[in-house]
Amino acid sequence: MSLKKSLITSTALAAFALPAYADISPDQVWTMMQDYYTDAGLTVTADRVESGKDLTLRDVTIIFPNDSGDTVLTIPEIQLEADGDEVTMTMAETMTATIPTTAMDGTGVTSDMTLTQKDLVAQISGDPDDMVIDFDLPEMTAELTTTEAPATEGAVAIPVVMRLAMENMRGSETVKTGAATAVTSDFEIAKVSYTATGSGGDEAGTFTSSGEMADVAVKFDMNMPEGAAAANLIDALGMGLRISGELKSGTSIGSNEADGPMGPMKTTSKADMGALSFALDQDGARINSTSAGVAVDAEMPMLPFPIHAEMSRMVGGFDVPLVPGEESRPFGLEVRLEDLVVNDEVWAMFDPTAHLPRSPATVILDLEGTAKVTGKLENPEEVMASEKPPFEVESLSLKELQVKLMGADLTGKGAATFDNSTPVPMPTGAVDLRLEGGNTLIDNLVATGLIPSDQLMGIRMMLGLFAVPAGDDVMTSKIEMRDDGGVYANGQRLR
């Protein structure tokens, strides 16, 4: 995929609200807008109407290239008015777009979008090489309607309608140009809400989804060297392209309802706060999301009771290299599910006599390492078809492992390096594990009937092969991978 196509979505949003370039005269503002969109691979046309220093653009059309067909955005009018040393930009309240896509079965589908933004004002100041756009957008809504022909003859096509709304969006964007273009955005949105209704297909039934986030804050930074926009994403990162951003929100809620062949289903969710950060650069791609105070409720036709789950914190993130080269790059994976609790009805399904402790559960996995990218990653089909993976892992560290569940607590740390000269990479290193409450958990599982009593002795013998006692119901284990290719547990060779 080219970088031009991967930037289509973000460029479209910029077109809806504000230009990515500006100058102190309206004519220069429009010229800069056209240059920016053209450099991104888009086509812009408009009818110009000049009135003194002011400039009005009518019937503005922006064409976004796409493999499924061109997306066409139409803006009835953009007004650029000279305001002392600044330029004030306003736009038509309503604009439209047609978006062609490809359905799962390969047939073409066209979506129609209507975007409404009320009382947008963007104030543009600074000089041609260092400009600031301050904007205030009290209300914006985007409604997308997609109707796909039904697969079954005689069935009625149910359109999928999605609506996104934003309230009180205000902030600023700084644009610096030169050998590279640097864009920095910082804005806040008082409330973001969405709804979606429609059908997943003839046999899937209908669905309704809605949600909202409060107190949203967004930051975005991009540094694009000259010529990077014309390259594919991997090559552009190698040229020095850097993109990063973060989104933070206060309370968020969501709801999903569906009615299909198995019956009606309903889920609701809530989080006290959320955060998402991402970065793309020569080192690779990094994404991290965090939610706190999470609660989920679900009603399913296959269960006679509702499910309720809560977590104090939920974290997910990864770090993966993308640019080929001889230099090692960092990679990592982090998953945290902290203080997970579920309602008693769920416990009663497998522990009706309450033998198992129902204390909060925690699962933590934190890995980091170094790796080299040895192949091209632009085409996922080629990567999947290749017999050799496009990565060489050089080192791997288990920074943290914890599984705390039903009264038992397993923790671990370790590290290893890899010899990639062999057909199968050979690790050398060790992992230290500690299990507290394991024997008590086994006894409780036997008491519930989840483990047959006649298997108890075999399970304890197996545990004894891998672990040694280290206190009252505490066991430890050191798993080593040595240079001779052997795997050892507490000094005893397993392989």
Secondary structure, 3 states (H helix, E strand, C coil): CEHHHHCHHHHHHHHHHCCCCCCCCHHHHHHHHHHHHHHCCCEEEEEEEEECCEEEEEEEEEEECCCCCCEEEEEEEEEEEEECCEEEEEECCEEEEEEEEECCCCCEEEEEEEEEEECCEEEEEEECCEEEEEEEEEEEEEEEEECCCCCCCCCCCCCEEEEEEEEEEEEEEEEECCCEEEEEEEEEEEEEEEEEEEECCCCCCEEEEEEEEEEEEEEEEEEEECCHHHCEHHHHHHHCCEEEEEEEECCEEEEEEEEECCEEEEEEEEECEEEEEEEEECCEEEEEEEEEEEEEEEECCCCCCCEEEEEEEEEEEEEECCCCCCCCEEEEEEEEEEEEEECHHHHHHHCCCCCCCCCCEEEEEEEEEEEEECCCCCCHHHHHHCCCCCEEEEEEEEEEEEEEECCEEEEEEEEEEEECCCCCCEEEEEEEEEEECHHHHHHHHHHHCCCCHHHHHHHHHHHHHHCEECCCCEEEEEEEECCCCCEEECCEECC
